[in-house]
Amino acid sequence: MKKTTLFTLLVLLATSCKREFIELNPLSTVSTDVLYKTDKDFQDAVVGSYNVLQDQYRDFWQFGDLRGGDARNESAPQAPFTRMDNFTLDYNEVVLIASWQKYYRLITRVNTILARIESVDAAVIPGKNRHVGEARFLRAVAYFDLVRIYGDVPMITKLITTEEAYKLSRDRVDKIYDEVIIKDLPDAKSKLPATYSGADVGRATKGAAKALLGRVYLTRKDFVKAEAKLAEVIPMGYSLLKNYNELFDYTKNEHHSEYIFDVEYEEGIGEGSNFTNLFIPNATFISDFYGVKGDRVETASPTEGLFDAYPAADLRKEISVARGITDKTGKYIPLRTSGVQWFTKKYMTPVASTNDSRANWKIIRYADVLLMYAESLNENGKTTEALTYLNQVRNREGVPAFATGTKEETRERIYTERRLEFYLEGHRWFDLVRTGRAYETLKAAGMRPHMTLFPVPLTQIELINDRAIFPQNPGYE
Amino acid sequence: MTWETQQQVNVGVDASFFKRRLSLTVDHFRSKNVDLLLNVNVPDITGFSRSLRNVGEVRNTGWEFTLSSLNLAKTIEWTTDFNVSFYKNKVVRLGPEGDPIYSGDNVTMVGQPIGMFYGWLTDGIFLNQAEIDKGPVYNAGAADRSRPGDTRFVDVSGANGVPDGKIDSSDKTVMGSPYPDFYYGMTNRFSYRNLGLTITLQGSQGNEILSEARHYTANTRGRYRSLAMMNNYWKSDQDPGDDKTPRSNDAPTGNVRGQYSQRFIDDGSYLRISNVTLSYLIADKFAQKIGLNSVRVYTTATNPFIFTKYTGFNPDVSNSSDPLRPGVDQNDYPLPKSLVVGLNIGF
């Protein structure tokens, strides 16, 4: 009762004074009405959008790898990771609720930038093209992830009111590809620079937009367009690093010749990633060896199947996964002699405090472009040509090149190559789904046919509360 | 968006009897809150998860009775103050469409009080495979489907609005109320010569508590210490425990842990002796002899006793900052018991 009395008092007060007296702009925060005026404002807003992506990609391995069967949660059963791993998660899973939230937060930030920038005099915003290009690139990333995780989702490309949000339906995946993703990426491509310098390095580039568009076409099985788009990336000046292990030496510059687009993390300034602490095995001699302080969670260890899939000569094996370490004296110490005996090595780098690793998350790198290009060529009947690009990747890894092969053999070889090349880089699950192999590969792990999509968070379905326009995905009702 | 407005009517009677030795106050109010201003969940597709909105209309009615009596006024003086209040609230209108507001495990829907507990009703546990075969089973066919020893939920409804033999989100329903039938409080004061005794008690009757705390303290995981109520759990067909406590199982099956259900609801009625103070005023003459005006010694016990069936620390959990989530215990800090012995000296 007290609260309401106070409230009535306030109402009385409010009517007796001038509007300006009670409608003040807060001093501690900036409201959107006074922002979005200068070039700096828009630049900051774009950084705010990257920020959501950085947040979301701390969890992306769960979708791309934990679900994909090659990485297994080996920590003392941490239920959410186990549920992702063994296909028992449901519509209340926190990572699903949070991901939905973050992707739409990113989309809203981008939509705000795009709406506001049009109402500002272009002369005041010298960086307008780049801001728009980066914003649309990020929106494409968000929608591409959304449709691959949840399937049909509301397609929102402008600012909406809360009232409107209750009436929006889940739009078809195809519509979102055609009307957003495949429109945003070419526009981003035309507006973004090929490279950056100084502090701007790490922002989305022309090459990133093209390569991602190539992946989008490949995902849609539009191999002709994928081939054409990826062919444009090949002569852009990217090249494979000489050694596979340089990709995972985070003490060096991560923006090397093979880098195309990463989610950026940096240690010591509150912008670190969690990958090193998440994946390191729970053994002090290993964390001491790598100089990793803080948690040892062991949430993504290679399965034995993956461990054995690497050919003996494959140089990637020793860099990606391991059974132990060789200490300074040259002595080999195995991780364990019973139970889980292998671990993920790719993300090991000195870390001073928990979840503050400098390791970036690679969204797209040149080896991926080469293998996607090879896959498109092969699907388009150009198997011989495909083999040359496949072999470019194999050459680095110390495994023999394939001189010949049928289209079917080559397809399988490219799939295997992707599996070994990109272990725990967020590809495995989405590769299995887009090539239609997810169910056969993972049914033994508990997958059922409808699980190529994840359930939509129940909280969102209940808020809209109209199953006719906003239903749950089949199999999860 | 506009201000929330409230219209309220109060009617009260003050009466006293027996030369004012007994006085009674009766207060009745009816109020209507329009354009209810609440921070509610909104679809994430707006880019935000919560937003302040004018969401509807709520009616409140209440009766408050206060009774004060001077029971004895001789050498022994004894007074009693007693109060009891009955409140009811009901949501009349909600948003443009009248859709319920789900906030965590509470629901606010038209025709019900604000923030009722929302979840699955339970019907004991599956004692054996035969009962599993009968159903209703959670997530049939999946790896985490219900097994013998898991909680049996009630098949309230289905995708088409009728029970369908499956346990899913459409089976969620109002499963309890955080509102008591009444609150009460009483203070008794006794004095005999220089000796004084005051006893204060308060309580609520008929409310329920959703113990989110039990998600941790009674989680059937088997790896952590649990409340004693979990001791007699289902072990096998032959040893089904108390027939209501689910089996201990680290990997969640049958959704015994994922969702809040009636299993987490407790009777929240309580009676608390919140204060007992005993004091003695040392005779003025004696005090003056040692150069003081007055000396009083006393001892106060705060919260010495509580009578409740609730398993958590403190059944008085109505301290949530979210008005849409009343009656939820999230391992709130327990009330301290204290015993103070004191000396009052006047110079």
Contacts between the chains, C-beta under 8 A, distances in Angstrom:
chain1	res1	chain2	res2	distance
A	4	B	6	5.0
A	4	B	8	7.9
A	4	B	31	7.6
A	4	B	33	7.1
A	7	B	3	7.7
A	7	B	4	6.5
A	7	B	6	7.0
A	8	B	6	6.1
A	10	B	3	7.9
A	11	B	3	5.5
A	11	B	5	7.0
A	14	B	3	7.4
A	77	B	250	5.9
A	77	B	251	6.9
A	79	B	251	8.0
A	79	B	252	6.4
A	82	B	251	7.1
A	83	B	144	7.9
A	83	B	252	7.7
A	86	B	143	6.0
A	87	B	142	7.7
A	87	B	143	6.4
A	88	B	142	6.7
A	88	B	143	5.2
A	88	B	144	4.0
A	88	B	252	7.3
A	90	B	139	7.4
A	90	B	255	7.6
A	90	B	258	6.6
A	91	B	169	7.0
A	92	B	258	6.0
A	92	B	259	6.9
A	100	B	44	5.6
A	101	B	44	4.5
A	101	B	49	6.0
A	104	B	44	4.8
A	104	B	45	4.9
A	104	B	46	7.6
A	104	B	47	5.8
A	105	B	44	7.5
A	105	B	47	5.2
A	105	B	48	7.7
A	107	B	47	7.0
A	108	B	46	6.8
A	108	B	47	2.4
A	108	B	48	7.5
A	109	B	47	6.9
A	111	B	47	7.9
A	112	B	47	8.0
A	154	B	45	5.0
A	156	B	45	5.9
A	160	B	45	7.7
A	160	B	46	6.5
A	161	B	46	7.9
A	162	B	42	5.1
A	162	B	43	7.7
A	162	B	46	5.5
A	162	B	51	5.8
A	162	B	53	6.9
A	163	B	96	7.2
A	165	B	42	6.6
A	165	B	43	4.4
A	165	B	45	5.4
A	165	B	46	4.7
A	166	B	43	6.6
A	166	B	97	7.3
A	166	B	99	7.9
A	168	B	43	7.8
A	168	B	45	6.4
A	446	B	142	7.7
A	446	B	143	4.4
A	448	B	141	7.4
A	448	B	142	6.9
A	457	B	44	8.0
A	458	B	169	5.4
A	459	B	41	6.9
A	459	B	102	6.8
A	460	B	43	6.0
A	460	B	44	6.1
A	460	B	45	7.7
A	461	B	169	7.7
A	462	B	100	7.7
A	462	B	102	4.8
A	462	B	169	7.6
A	463	B	41	6.0
A	463	B	42	6.9
A	463	B	43	5.0
A	463	B	99	8.0
A	463	B	102	7.1
A	464	B	43	6.1
A	465	B	97	7.8
A	465	B	99	4.4
A	465	B	100	7.2
A	467	B	159	7.8
A	472	B	169	7.9
A	477	B	159	5.6
A	477	B	168	5.9
A	477	B	169	7.5
A	477	B	170	7.8
